[in-house]
């Protein structure tokens, strides 16, 4: 993956570079790729759609098939799922997945407006409700139902900023104190500035191979034990309960069933923390903590390094950054390094199973991957 933050190059250039890097790491030449799956949800802001053939051409494989996958913030994890299906079905042996985004050339108003197109624009955005407001509504509902507090939200932000300090790829290398959190401006009650992920540029890539091919290439492997997707009612106003995300809960159940493990067997998790409340409800939706107890677990340090379940060791979207289409693949990058014991100061010792949870919009699209270390 690239360094997240602000980049000079285009999404196209950055995605080409991380794709080549991933192939080199796998010991493959681009010509060995059977199919490529790319995500660049906001490519239109760079006046470029149909990015696949351009990246393939830059890799020297213009004849290879490619497709663009758009699923809002879960785009590259959805692309990974499609690649998984191609290989599991026997259609392909090697697939390349890459996601990238460039947003730094946009003003905050422009970027917020493009993000809002991932919600129900005609009924939500057109009435002035963008994602900070939508997730703030989720947070207030969770507070009212379960007694979740602002200090619990703050503990998520502080932890993820701390984790990001050890991640060279992270956007924000800035230690966060509770005092600085409380002094930051209110964005949408109860969210302050540090409850919200930044707009980021960046790219990430994954190479997926059949087991037979993978064993020819590497001694230590990471297996996709499960790749599952599900959906939710698209808009908050039509849901029966907004204190959780039905699609995430369903995708999680399917993934655990496929991998034949329980939530208690996960050693490290990367979850979609676009806002601090999103991490809390993700840990509940996935069954790591009982409903309403995710905030308690966070403030008690259970999700910190050294806790019962380290969550977002990368810094998460909150501090690692959120270049939309790069996020899902970047979560897998973090888990890959964790499972192969390559994460340095943020290493979860002895990690065997990792889970990645990626959400599009307010949960209309949800993807859960479970990765397993193979010796």
N, C-alpha and C positions, 0 to 999 in steps of 0.2 A: 504494500500500500504506500501511497505518497504521504508526505507530511500534510496534515490537515491544517487549514487556516486560510491564508490568502495566497493564491498562486498567480504567476504571470501567464503561464501557458493556458491554452484552451482545454476544455474537457476532453476533446478529441486527442490532443497531444498527451495529456496526462494519463488517460485510459490506455493509450497505446503503450506508454512507458511501463505502467504497472503490469500490463498483460505480458509484455516481454520479460519483465523481471520474474513474474510468477512461473512462466514457462522455463526460464533458465533455472530457477530453483528446483523445478521438477525434473530437470535433466532432459527436457524436450525441446525440439525445434518447432517453430510455428507450423511447419508442414505436417506435423503429426496430429494436429487438432482436427477432429471430425466435424464439430459444430461449435459455433460461438454464440453466446447469449449476453447482450449488452443492455445496460440501463442508463438512461440519461434523461430523467423526467422533465427537466427544465431546459433541455437543449434549445428550445425555441427562443430562449433569452439570448442565446449566442447565434441566433438565426441559422441553426443547423438541426435538421431532423435526419432520419435514415442514416444514423451514424455508423452502423455495423460495417457496411462495405468499405467505409473510409478507414476504420481501424484495421480491418483485415488487409486492406491494400498496404497500409503502413507496416504491417507485419510480414508482408510478402506473400500473403495467401488470399488474393482477391477471389479465387475460385471457390473458397470454402463458404458454406451457408452460414448466415448470421441472422439474428432477429433481435429487435428491440422489445424489451419487456418494461411496461409501465404499470406500477402499482403503488403510486405515491411514495411515501417514505420507506415502503417495504419492497421497492422495485428490484434491488439486486438479490434479495433473499428469495423473491419469487422467481427470478432468473435462475438462481441456484437450484430451486425445486424443479424447474423445467429441465435443466441439465441432468439432474439426478434421474428423472424419469427416462430421459433418452438413454442413459447408461444402464439403468436397471432393466429396461425393456430389451436390451441387446442391440439397439439401433446404432449406438456409438460406443467407442472405447475410451475416447478422450474428449472432454468438453472444456471450453474456456468460458469463464463467467467474469464480467467486469462491470463495475458501476462507477459513475463519476458525475460531478456537478461543479459548475462554477457560478457563484452568486455574488462575488465581491464587486462586480461591475455595476450592480444594481443598487439603488437607494433602498433604505429600510422600507419605505412605502411600497416601492415596486416589488421587492422581494416578498413582503407580507401579502401583497395582492396575488402574486403567482402561487404562493403556498396555499392561499385560500381556495384556489381552483381544485385542490384535492378534497375539499369538503363539498357540501351541497351549495354551490355558489348561488343558485337562484333563491334559496330559502335561508341560508346562513350568512354567507359573505355579503350578499346584496343588502342585508339588514345590519351590516356593520360588525358581525361576529366572526372574527378570525380565530386562528388556533389558540392564542393565549386565552381568549375569552371562553372558548369551548372547553379547554382543559381546566380553566378556573372554575367553570360550572361543575365539572366532575369533582374537583377538589372540595368545593363547598358542600356538595352532596355527601362526599365521603366524610367530611368533618361532622356534618349534621347527624349522619347515621351511626358513625363509629367513634366519634370523639377524637379523630385525628387532629393534631395541633400543628401550628406553624413551626414549632421547634423540631417536629418530626420531619417536616419538609426541609428545613434547614440542614438537618443531619445528613440527608441524602446528598444535597449539594456540596457540603463540606467534605464528605467522604469521597465523592467522585473527583473533586478538584485535587484532593490529596493523592488519589490513584494516578491521575493524569501527570503528576510531577515526575513519575517514573516511566512515562510512555513517551519516547522520542517523537512519535507520530502525532501527538495530541496538539490540538489547536490552542488550548489555554493552559499554560504552565504558570499558574497563579494560585498560591495557597489562599484558601478562603477561611476566614474566621467567622464565628457567629456574629460578632459585632459588625463586621463589614457586610454580612448578609442582611442584618436588620437595618443597616443604614442605607442600603440600596433602595432606589425608587420603586414604588408600586407600579406594576405593569397592568395587572388585572387582578383584583382581589380574589384570593389571598396571595397571589404571586408577586414576588419582588423580582428585580432584575435577575438575581442569581438562582431563581427557580427555573429559568428558561434557558434552553440550549442556544448556542450562537448560530448565526448563519455562517457556513463554512464552505470553502472550496476543498476539493480533494478527490482521490480515486482509490479504488481497491480492486483486487482481482483474485480469483480462485481457480485452480486447475483441479478438475474432477476426473478420475480415471476408474476403469473397471478394476476389480481386485487383481485379476491376472496381470494386467498391464502395470498396475501400481507396484506389484511385488518385483517386477523387473527393474523398476526405477529406484526404489527406496527400501531401506532396511526397516526404518521406523515409519509407521503409517498412522494416519488418522482416518478412521472409518466414519462414514455417515450412517449412524445407527438408525436415524429416523429423519424424514423430511416431510412435514405435514403442513397443510394450509387450511384455513377456514375463513368464514366471513361473519359479519355482524350487520344488523340493521344500520343503514348508512348514516342516519342523522340522529343526534341526541334526542331531539324532541319526539321521536317515534319509538324510543326504547322504553322498556318497562322499568329499568333500573340503570342508572349511569354510574354506579359506584364500582363497576367492573366491566370488562369487555368480553362479551359472550364468545366472539370468534377466537380470542386468545385462549380462553378456557377450553374450547373445543379442540383447537389445534394442539394444545398441550396434552390433553387426554389422549388424542390420537397418537401423538409422538411417543408418549410413555408406553402406550400399548404396543406400538411398533417396535420400540427398542427393548421391550420386555424388562423395564426397570421402573422404579418408583421415584417420585421427586426427591426422596431422601438420599438417593444414590448419586445425585448430581453434585459434583465437587466445585464447580465454578459456573457462573451464568452471566451472560451479557444480555441485558433486557433493554427495551425501548424506553429510555428516560428523556423524551423530548422536553418534558417538564417533570419536576420532582415527584408530583403525585403519580405520574405514569409508572415510575419504578415501583412505588409502593403497591399500586393495584396489580402490576404485572406479577410481583412475587406472591400475591394472593391468588390471582387467576390461575397461575401455574401450579398451585398446591404446595408451595414452599412454606407458606404460613396461612393460618386460618383467615377467613374473611374478616377484615377490620383490624387485623393484628400486624399488617405489614409495616405500618408506621412505628409501632412499638419495637418491632424487630430491628428496624433501621436505627432508632435512637439508642438502643441497647448494644449496638455494635455487631449484631449477628450477621449483617451483610458486608461488614468491613473485612479487609485482609486479616486473617487470623480468626474470623468469626465462623459460625457454623456453616454459612454459605456465602462466600465472597461473591458480590454482585458488582458488575461493571468495573472490573479490575483495570480496564483500559482507560477509565475516566468517563466512559459512557458518552452518549450524545451530549450530555451536560457539559463535559470538559474536554473530552477527546474531540468533539465537534460533530456536526451533522450535515455533511454534504449530500443530503437526501438520498440519491441513488447509490452512493458509495457505502452507506451505513450498514446494510445487511451483510455485504461481503466483508466489511471491516470487522464486524462482530465475529465472523468466522475466522478471520485472520488472527484475532486475539485468542480465540479458543485453540486454534492450531498451535500457536506458540506456547500457550499454557500447557496443553497436553503433551507437548514435546519438551517441556521444561526449559523453554527459551525466553522466559519473561523477566529475567533479571530481578530487580528489587520488588516487583509486584507479583512474583511467582507464587502460585498456590501449590505447595509441596505435595507431590504424589497424586496430582489430579489425573483421574482416569476417564471421567465423563464430564462433558461440558454442554451447556444448553444455550442456544441463541434464540431470542424472541424479538421479532421485528413487526411493527405495526404500521399500516398505511392509514393516514388521516387520524380519526378518532377511533379506529379499530374496524373500519369497513373491510379491510384486508389484513389478515394475520398469518404469519409464518413462524413455525417453530422447528428448529433443527437440533438434533442431539448428536454430538460427536463423541467418538470413543477412541481412546488410545489403543493402537494395535502394536504389539511388540514383534 
